Amino acid sequence: MSRIEDIRRVINDFNQRLISEMYLPLNDLYEDLGLEHTELGDEFGWNLDFGLVEVSFSSKIASDGRPVLF
């Protein structure tokens, strides 16, 4: 769980690093977001040739009736 502003800040920082390094693995983003690394997270990632990382948010009602963003 996180706040939208925190996720956007992480993505902005990640994109700044991507611009300077040209490639970053998925696990780098997961680490920045406070998520666990994955087995394939060092093999897959982003190449600046394909653009910057973009995120979007949507909403729904969780099974317990709480409104959530995802």
C-alpha positions, 0 to 999 in steps of 0.5 A: 500500500502506498500513496499516489504521490509517493508512487509518482515520486518514485517513478519520476526518480526512476525515470531520471536514473533511466535517462542517465543509465539508458537501462534499468532492471525491474528489481530496481523499480521494485526496490524503490517501491519497497517491493520484494525482488523477483527471480526474473527482475534482474533479467527484465527491465526498461530500455530508454529507447522505448520511452520512460516508465508511465503509470496510471491509476484506476479505482474499484470497490474491494471485496470488503467494500472499501474503495481502493486505487490500483 
